Amino acid sequence: MGVPSRFAIEYPQRVLQLIRMLEPRARDRELLGSLGLLAAASVLTIPYERMQARHFLHNAEIDRDLAVALKLLKKTSFLQAAFWNVEVPGPWWQSRIVSVVDNVDGWRDEDGSHPLSADTTIKLNDRKRTADEVIRVLRNALAHGNIIYLDEDFRESSGKRMAYLAFLSRYEESEKQRNAATTYRLVVTTEAEFLRFVKLWADWVGSLGDDGSVAEAA
């Protein structure tokens, strides 16, 4: 392939082609979670950074649509964001851990409950987070390796079949919270749902330059 004219758009298009090539083999070998992380580490992190108007490689003249799309993500619920297109989001959980973070069984939210226990599952799915808030957690977790594989009981049990991916990001709203190392945002989803999200994200970013609809929404 040649040098792209718009890297932030064409790069996701190329990664999406790679995902489609590798996905059948990953499914055969039960490596969907690993494929999702492999793809997201690049196709989520790189375009997300390049969409920022403050990025030093951002070209204000030709990349305005990318900055506008990112701005819209800050105003839209994650479960209603444009990258889902006509598809219905699967299971996603968002919470905050205020206890020690290196022991999954010891996780506690601000209510004192385990953020993934049966009595909080419905509550977590009902919580509204903007698309940008959730994506920022995913981006930070990928960049710093803050990812935990969980089994079907939401436990970190070595040797058991992995069912969920947990992403952790330092809470960022105040200096006090940034200094509290045990305060983290938490996002959890299934391995299959995460890969589906990564593909939809790559497809959405790769299509942003097709028309002026995003820019007109500013």
Phi, psi and omega in degrees: 000152180275180178291128182290147176279331176225096187302314186297337179263315185285329178299312176301325178299319181289320179296323179299322176298319179294318179301314182295329177289321187270338188301315180303319180289324178295321178296317180299327184258010180054050180238029182298319180299316180293321177295318179300316179293319179301314181289316184294327180303335179249311189284340174268311185294311186293307179298322180301318179290320182288341177282345181290130179297335181277351181295136187292343176263003179287126179259107185300331184287318184254346184252017180300323181297328179290316178296321179293318179299319179294321178297322179293329178295335179281349182248357187243140174300142179305318184284354178240013184291156186297333185291345176286342180056240180259004182276154180263126180299147176272208183283125174224139177235137177229135180204191177223134179259123181248004179254193175299143188254346185273003177232105186303318181295337182266004180298138176220139176269187184293345177267359180086005180260156172293129187295348181238019178285163185301325184281353179246355185301312180297317181300319182294319180292336180277342183292139182259127173233145176289159179301319181295322179298316181290315181296325179295323175297314179299315181298313182294319179297318179295320182291330186249004178074023182272066185230135181232134174274132179239149177275187185293344177261015182060039178238153179268077185257109182302131177092343179277158181297128179285132181239331184228155173246129178249132181242131184239138179219137179304137177291138195235008191285337179212164179299321179298317180290325178294329180277350179271094188298340182266007179255114186226147166279148183229132173231133182227141173206174179281161181295320180292320180292324180295316178297320178298316177300316181300318179293318179294321178298312181298319179295319181294309180299319181293345181256000186297333181271005185289325180211183183262015186295323181290312181299325180290341181278355183294000000 
